[in-house]
Amino acid sequence: MRRFIEVLPGPKPVKYSLAVAIVLVALVALFFIYDWVGSSVLDTGGTIG
């Protein structure tokens, strides 16, 4: 993680805020991917039994 932050451009505050933004975007994308998989692949729309 430290190497990832060091590679980002700009001074330290910009690097840390950019790293936080990247993590937030990744978490939002992961949420939408799980939501899509749950509603299209795993959900059959029927009832159990």
C-alpha positions in Angstrom: 0.0 0.0 0.0 2.8 2.4 0.8 4.4 1.9 -2.7 1.0 2.5 -4.3 0.7 5.9 -2.5 4.3 6.8 -3.3 3.7 6.3 -7.0 0.8 8.7 -7.1 1.6 12.2 -8.4 1.6 15.3 -6.2 2.5 16.3 -2.7 1.5 14.0 0.3 -1.9 15.5 1.0 -2.9 15.1 -2.7 -1.5 11.5 -2.7 -3.5 10.5 0.3 -6.7 12.1 -0.8 -6.3 10.5 -4.3 -5.7 7.1 -2.6 -8.9 7.5 -0.6 -10.9 8.5 -3.7 -9.6 5.4 -5.5 -10.6 3.1 -2.6 -14.0 4.7 -2.5 -14.5 4.3 -6.2 -13.4 0.6 -5.9 -15.8 0.0 -3.1 -18.8 1.5 -5.0 -17.9 -0.5 -8.1 -17.7 -3.6 -5.9 -21.1 -2.9 -4.4 -22.7 -2.5 -7.9 -21.0 -5.7 -9.2 -22.3 -7.7 -6.2 -25.8 -6.1 -6.6 -25.8 -7.0 -10.3 -24.6 -10.6 -9.7 -27.2 -11.0 -6.9 -30.1 -9.8 -9.0 -29.2 -11.3 -12.3 -27.3 -14.5 -11.7 -28.3 -15.7 -8.3 -31.9 -14.5 -8.1 -34.2 -16.8 -10.0 -37.3 -14.8 -9.1 -39.1 -17.9 -7.8 -39.9 -19.0 -4.3 -38.4 -21.8 -2.4 -40.5 -24.9 -2.1 
